[in-house]
Amino acid sequence: MALTGFPLPQPLPARTPEDWVELFLLAGPGDEECLRFGSPVDRSTLRRLVAAQREQLAAAGLEPGGTVALRLPPSLGFVVALLASWQQQAQVTLLDHRLTDHEVDLALDRLRPQLLVLAEHRPAAALRGFSEVTPVLVPLADGRPAATPHALLQLSSGSTGPSKVIARTGVDLIRELDCYARLPDFPGEGERVVLLSSVVHVLGLVGGLLNSLHARAPLTVPERMTAAGILAAVAADDRPTTVIGVPFHAELLAGATAPPPLPQLRRMVVAGELVRPGLPAAFTARYGVPLGTMYGMTELGVIATDLTGALHPWTEPVHGLRLREQSGELQIAMDGSPYPGLADPSRWSDGWLRTRDAARIDPGTGRVTVLGRRDSQVSVGGLKVDLTEVEQTLAALPEVREAVVVFEAGAIEAYLVGEEGADPAGIQELLARQLAPYKRPRRLSFLTALPRTTTGKLLRDVSCLRDAASAAV
């Protein structure tokens, strides 16, 4: 099968080439549009901006083998800072711009980057798809150079509590680009992408941004993440268009009233959480194109796909991955642990990554059906949240005695016992300082005591918790 975009070496490199950013992401005709954040950006302009940013990073003290953390909203500034840091052969940590200052401080203390890149002003509009930012470079006195050869560090839940640091090399990213290039229904040269997913998480970063640069499928980020804003971004160009987002975005578009004719819309692809039954049919009925799905993890990127919607609920594993089902859990072969400095055989051992996802693998076709999470990590609007972190943060507040956090019907709920005289509004205010909005419980229910088992363990059954909350009213 012919690969889209620039040819990838076969076999793939064993080590990350020093010029991998130029080879796989920046190469191409200078006058060719590659990005659109409001205004189009061609490759010549992108190369010039990246070169200038690299000089600024070097002037701020970032050397090859150094470390940098990016805390930037979706923007041209983010793309430029990311590519320039990699050109400088630095290890890049991505921090979601929606994290609170408290969460960012915890992450910086944990990871100790040498340089922090942040926006001069925080984004004000919640529904803005992108921002116009001026990156500010802040050297950190206690920063440390990279201890591993990885190019990218991400946090498993976009958080800093019990989440794991996940590391990927440049070769890992090139391998994932090769997987996308082998998918005949994924955007390639002559097409375009409208990206709704966050660029600090794996789908938006690799499947959206990096693949668009490599495959020469120009990427557009809508000005507003509303149904009207997304549809306007699709309608703004006649080239075949794929929309990439999370199921929430598909729900939003499926419910749009009287959308305009969009003959250029080829399909929408979603990932990040299970799609509710009925959504693919509703989306196709509204737009006449398939709602494709992908399954992946931060540790590996894309794992399996159903881009045409014809395999539902099954997905086809991508090229080069070996999967197995052990006691109902999906496991994936990996040569080494993706968790630097962490020996955790419950997640990776003997060459196998435990996904903690329940799954079935068809013995005849090798196709996989993902049934849902088996641990405390959940997905809220496509963003990963660790319920343990939320619970521990809530329980650590001075006016909270104990707490249980659960996930029901797509929302986080908390049940807690407050100290005598505790102020619910004050607890909400403290929680807002420590957790990003997407992590905060939708509802706090105050009880005099949390229900427990006969052995004294806290009950986490939602119906029992709700009965206890009703009795306390």
Disulfide bonds with the S-S distance in Angstrom:
none
